[in-house]
Amino acid sequence: MRNIAFGYSTRCNIKCSHCVAVGEEPVTTKMDLEEAKSSIIKLAAAGVTGISFTAGEPTLYFDDLLELLKQCRVLNIYTRVVTNSFWAKDSTATKAHLEALKDAGIQQLRLSYSRWHGEHVPLTNVRNAAYGCLAVGIDYFVSFVTDFSTEDETYETFLRDNSLKFFPEPLIYSGRASDHLKKDLFTDYQDNRCSMNCYLAPDFNMFACCDAGSHFSETNIFLLGNIQQESPQSLFNKSDQNPLFTCIRNLGLSAIASYSGLPSREIVTYRKCELCEKLLNCPKTLTTLEDDAHYMLEHWHR
């Protein structure tokens, strides 16, 4: 079973200050619809059984999105759409959008939500989208991005008061979010393993990481290749057979950081994605880890 994040377009109708999907040139890129459908067929042949439509705001190209969902349904691919819910302004608009999505075969909506998101889209839109999903029979959950500060308490209370299903997601300090003041981290020493689901960008480049693969400007470590030049299967093989990626999945980034010489007291101050960037966006450190991943690093465990 393989899952992949599918970036049909980087276009978004809002500009949240916490967004990691920023800094791409040109500012907006988009797949050709027929090429996108062809890519989904290739991905299915490579064993992909789940696709999450993400990147910019997928519903801005609503008719195209419906076509892509239908293509996935034919291929028996599980589909999720990540959305900011701008379209859920009232019950009529919400019902129309959700019924069209359900008819096309969608299986889950991931509703973006945060205090930064709330500066552009009313919180009630997210509630409308969630209630609408329940009404038409679409699974959903709210992705509550937070820096775990007291400022977010009212936003979490809103979710609880409205009985919405939500999961907290830690703020990733990349893209626009790199401008935010990093909050102190209070946690135990964690493994920080990562499943590393792949991401397909609108230019058909595939990355081994769905969250921050395109932000590693110094090393570009997660770029696997382009599916218009190589088969998706060969790119998946690159990810599966990369010894360092295997260590990330099995050992976790904390063990890798410890092996590299980072003090334990410093390791616990990093969130998972930050620790990954610190280690793998440094050419010197990356070279050492890649050289040692075949044997020495993979044995750095209890």
LINFEN-V757564 format. One record per residue. RES is the residue in one letter. PHI is phi in degrees with one decimal (NA if undefined). NEAR is the number of other ideal C-beta (glycine too) atoms within 12 Angstrom. D_LAST is the distance of its C-alpha to the last C-alpha in whole Angstrom. Layout:
# LINFEN-V757564
[[RES/PHI/NEAR/D_LAST] [RES/PHI/NEAR/D_LAST]]
This chain:
# LINFEN-V757564
[[M/NA/14/29] [R/-128.6/30/29] [N/-118.6/27/30] [I/-146.0/44/32] [A/-87.1/38/33] [F/-115.1/45/37] [G/-95.2/40/39] [Y/-67.9/46/42] [S/-153.5/35/44] [T/-88.8/31/42] [R/-67.0/25/46] [C/-140.1/34/45] [N/-89.8/20/48] [I/-131.0/27/47] [K/-130.2/21/45] [C/-76.9/31/42] [S/-74.3/25/41] [H/-103.7/35/37] [C/-74.8/36/37] [V/-88.4/37/35] [A/-86.0/40/37] [V/-148.9/26/39] [G/94.0/18/40] [E/-85.4/26/41] [E/-119.4/11/44] [P/-65.1/12/47] [V/-57.5/16/46] [T/-124.8/23/46] [T/-123.9/22/46] [K/-148.2/28/46] [M/-75.1/35/46] [D/-74.2/20/49] [L/-58.8/22/49] [E/-66.0/14/50] [E/-67.4/23/47] [A/-64.6/36/45] [K/-63.6/28/46] [S/-64.1/21/45] [S/-64.7/39/42] [I/-63.8/38/41] [I/-61.8/23/42] [K/-64.2/31/40] [L/-64.6/35/37] [A/-62.2/28/38] [A/-64.9/20/38] [A/-90.2/30/35] [G/96.8/22/34] [V/-71.7/34/34] [T/-119.2/22/34] [G/-147.1/27/34] [I/-127.4/44/35] [S/-110.7/37/35] [F/-81.2/46/38] [T/-147.2/38/38] [A/86.5/39/38] [G/-79.5/36/42] [E/-101.0/35/43] [P/-58.0/46/44] [T/-77.4/41/47] [L/-66.2/25/49] [Y/-108.2/30/50] [F/-63.5/27/50] [D/-63.2/18/52] [D/-63.2/28/50] [L/-59.1/41/47] [L/-61.6/30/49] [E/-64.1/25/49] [L/-67.4/43/46] [L/-64.0/40/45] [K/-63.6/24/47] [Q/-61.7/32/46] [C/-65.1/36/43] [R/-61.3/23/44] [V/-60.4/17/46] [L/-92.1/27/43] [N/59.7/18/41] [I/-101.7/36/38] [Y/-66.9/25/37] [T/-125.4/41/38] [R/-128.4/35/38] [V/-121.5/47/40] [V/-93.6/38/38] [T/-142.4/47/42] [N/-91.6/40/43] [S/67.6/42/46] [F/-59.5/31/48] [W/-80.3/32/50] [A/-92.0/36/50] [K/-75.3/21/53] [D/-150.5/18/55] [S/-65.0/20/55] [T/-67.3/14/57] [A/-65.0/21/55] [T/-62.0/35/52] [K/-62.2/24/53] [A/-62.0/20/55] [H/-65.5/36/51] [L/-69.6/38/49] [E/-65.5/21/52] [A/-65.7/26/52] [L/-64.6/41/48] [K/-65.9/28/48] [D/-61.1/17/51] [A/-81.5/28/49] [G/110.1/27/46] [I/-59.6/39/43] [Q/-115.7/27/40] [Q/-157.4/30/39] [L/-111.2/45/40] [R/-107.2/35/37] [L/-95.3/44/39] [S/-70.0/44/38] [Y/-160.4/45/39] [S/-172.9/40/39] [R/-70.1/29/41] [W/-77.0/30/41] [H/-61.0/36/42] [G/-67.2/31/44] [E/-73.1/17/46] [H/-119.3/25/48] [V/-124.4/31/47] [P/-57.4/21/49] [L/-58.7/33/46] [T/-64.8/23/49] [N/-61.9/31/48] [V/-64.4/41/45] [R/-62.7/33/46] [N/-59.0/33/49] [A/-64.3/45/46] [A/-64.7/37/44] [Y/-64.0/28/47] [G/-63.7/36/49] [C/-60.8/36/46] [L/-62.2/22/46] [A/-69.6/18/50] [V/-97.6/24/49] [G/90.2/17/46] [I/-111.3/34/44] [D/-67.4/22/40] [Y/-151.4/39/39] [F/-154.2/27/37] [V/-96.1/39/37] [S/-93.0/34/34] [F/-93.7/36/35] [V/-77.9/36/33] [T/-147.5/32/33] [D/-100.2/29/32] [F/62.9/24/32] [S/-94.0/19/35] [T/-65.2/13/38] [E/-61.6/18/40] [D/-90.2/28/38] [E/-61.7/16/39] [T/-67.3/16/42] [Y/-72.7/31/41] [E/-70.2/26/38] [T/-60.9/15/41] [F/-58.7/25/43] [L/-64.4/29/41] [R/-69.8/16/41] [D/-63.0/13/44] [N/-99.9/22/45] [S/55.0/13/42] [L/-92.7/31/41] [K/-78.5/25/37] [F/-142.2/31/35] [F/-135.6/19/31] [P/-66.2/19/30] [E/-124.1/29/29] [P/-67.0/31/28] [L/-60.9/39/30] [I/-97.6/33/29] [Y/-83.6/32/31] [S/-135.0/32/32] [G/61.3/29/36] [R/-63.7/22/38] [A/-66.5/33/35] [S/-65.7/23/35] [D/-81.1/17/38] [H/-78.8/25/37] [L/-70.8/13/35] [K/-68.2/20/32] [K/-79.4/21/31] [D/-62.2/13/29] [L/-104.6/24/25] [F/-122.1/9/24] [T/-155.4/19/21] [D/-80.3/11/17] [Y/-75.4/21/14] [Q/-107.1/21/14] [D/-65.8/24/12] [N/57.7/33/15] [R/-71.8/22/15] [C/-138.2/34/19] [S/-73.6/23/20] [M/56.0/38/23] [N/-71.4/31/26] [C/-76.5/42/29] [Y/-130.2/39/32] [L/-103.9/47/35] [A/-83.1/37/38] [P/-60.7/39/41] [D/-89.3/31/42] [F/73.2/32/40] [N/-74.0/29/37] [M/-109.1/43/34] [F/-113.8/37/30] [A/-77.9/40/27] [C/-125.7/40/26] [C/-86.1/36/29] [D/-100.2/37/29] [A/-136.5/37/29] [G/-58.2/38/29] [S/-85.4/38/33] [H/-97.6/35/32] [F/-90.1/26/30] [S/-68.6/21/33] [E/-82.5/17/32] [T/-122.9/25/30] [N/51.4/21/31] [I/-58.9/35/27] [F/-91.0/38/27] [L/-70.6/29/31] [L/-94.8/36/31] [G/145.5/27/35] [N/-117.5/22/38] [I/-74.2/37/39] [Q/-87.4/22/42] [Q/-114.7/15/41] [E/-133.4/20/39] [S/-71.9/22/38] [P/-54.6/34/35] [Q/-60.3/24/33] [S/-65.9/20/33] [L/-72.4/35/32] [F/-61.1/33/29] [N/-61.9/21/28] [K/-59.0/27/27] [S/-69.0/36/25] [D/-64.2/20/23] [Q/-97.5/17/23] [N/-75.3/29/22] [P/-59.6/25/19] [L/-69.4/38/18] [F/-63.7/37/19] [T/-62.2/26/17] [C/-66.1/38/14] [I/-61.9/37/16] [R/-70.7/26/16] [N/-95.5/24/12] [L/-88.8/29/10] [G/99.5/30/13] [L/-71.1/40/15] [S/-65.9/35/13] [A/-64.7/32/10] [I/-64.3/43/13] [A/-64.3/38/15] [S/-63.2/28/13] [Y/-60.8/27/13] [S/-73.9/32/16] [G/107.2/18/17] [L/-72.4/23/18] [P/-61.8/14/18] [S/-58.3/17/16] [R/-64.1/12/19] [E/-87.2/19/20] [I/-57.3/31/18] [V/-72.9/24/19] [T/-91.4/21/22] [Y/-106.6/31/22] [R/-77.8/33/22] [K/-54.2/34/20] [C/-67.2/34/23] [E/-66.6/32/24] [L/-64.7/38/21] [C/-60.5/41/21] [E/-65.8/34/25] [K/-60.7/31/24] [L/-77.9/43/21] [L/-98.8/42/23] [N/-100.1/27/27] [C/-106.2/24/27] [P/-53.5/17/28] [K/-66.0/16/26] [T/-63.9/28/23] [L/-60.9/27/23] [T/-59.5/18/24] [T/-63.1/20/21] [L/-66.0/40/19] [E/-64.9/27/21] [D/-65.9/16/21] [D/-93.0/22/18] [A/-64.1/32/16] [H/-66.3/16/18] [Y/-143.7/11/15] [M/-58.7/21/13] [L/-67.6/31/12] [E/-66.3/23/11] [H/-100.5/16/8] [W/-85.3/23/7] [H/-150.4/17/4] [R/-66.4/8/0]]
